[in-house]
Amino acid sequence: MRFNTNGSLDTTFDSDGWLTHHFDGASAAATGVTIDSQLNTLVTGYYVSCCYSSSIFLARVDSSGGLDTNGFGTGGIATTKFSNYQSFPFGVALQTEGKIVVAGHSAPSPGVSDFALARFTSDGSLDPSFGNQGHAIFDLSTIDGGSKLAIQADGRIVVAGYTGPYNVSLDFALIRFNPDGTLDDDPNAGFGDGGWVTTDFTSGRDVPFGLAFQNDAKIVVGGESSAGGVFEFAMARYAGVNNTVEQIDLLVAQVQNLVTLEALNQGQGNSLQVKLLGAIQQADRGNVGAAINIIESFINQANDLMDSGVLLLGEGEPLIASAQAAIAALQQ
């Protein structure tokens, strides 16, 4: 469904405000949605056919509410399976160059599941350069699965999900993958303990349902925690970067994203990035004061771009927040 800003159904969307699609001989449900730069709606979900076997679908819907039958998948829909038994997606997000990442879980057999990702190209085909021929599977415990995902400015993929020995004893799990689908497990600059971290709120079932980035790159996860039949609201916040240089690298990627989205032209982007690369060089040499001065100059330039109308507040303020976080990291 699509709604107008006043909450009424937008009847210009597929003529009545909503779109449905039937998979022959199967039940289906949508579980994730995002909007691309062309204002197409990308919808992921699953359909269940014989013997509880499920598959993943990714549909692209144009701005008028019709399936993109000419440029995406087959009739506007792409499909895949993580395993021969059950495949469920619960989140979808966009990388650069129109690539689309879906996260969920793969169940190769009853009672067992793994974290699972798939990446599609802009035409709906699986991207063989991602993971293992388009899929990335990660096994942490008996019951694993992804609930939501988000893409960092540098292209790395953060998946919030759950892990545990059985379905009534689960913990929050946060996993980060490199842009190519490999686990971000570098011992010196990777994420958490071998690419993942877990959080145990209770001895019962802790499951996240939401994931977001703060402007300083910290990662916030929210969901539920239950024990003894009592459910409680649960949240956890995690560091998104390991060190000052990585914080500045993330800022470089934010600038490049604005160039890609044409919010900045190449010259403006280069001017900002040159400052940040200079700050990295000074930080590497131990010249903290010089690095801070350069980043303050970056902040002034970003403010000028907002004052002149080149950058919207929603584009410039995250840059400034990230730059301020880099200064704070340098001052520690």
Number of C-alpha atoms within 10 A of each C-alpha: 13 17 14 11 8 7 8 10 15 17 16 15 18 19 12 13 17 16 14 6 9 9 10 9 10 14 13 19 13 17 16 19 17 16 17 15 9 9 12 19 20 20 20 28 24 24 23 19 15 9 8 11 16 25 23 25 23 27 26 29 22 19 16 14 21 17 21 20 15 10 14 20 22 15 13 19 22 19 19 18 19 26 17 13 16 23 26 27 29 23 27 27 22 22 21 14 9 14 18 23 28 29 32 30 26 30 23 15 11 8 11 18 25 24 27 25 28 27 28 24 18 17 19 21 18 22 20 15 12 20 20 14 12 21 23 20 20 17 15 16 17 14 23 28 30 31 26 25 27 25 21 21 20 19 19 19 26 27 28 32 31 28 29 22 15 14 15 14 19 27 25 28 25 26 24 27 23 19 19 18 22 18 22 22 18 12 11 7 13 18 23 21 13 14 20 20 16 18 15 17 20 14 14 20 24 28 27 24 19 17 22 19 17 13 16 21 21 13 21 17 23 18 18 16 24 20 15 9 9 8 13 13 11 17 17 14 14 14 13 21 20 13 14 20 20 16 22 25 19 24 27 23 16 22 23 22 19 20 17 15 12 11 18 19 14 14 10 17 20 16 12 21 21 14 19 24 18 15 25 23 15 17 19 13 11 12 14 16 14 16 25 21 14 20 24 17 15 22 21 13 16 22 18 14 17 17 13 10 10 16 18 13 14 9 17 21 17 17 24 22 17 21 26 18 19 25 22 12 14 19 11 6
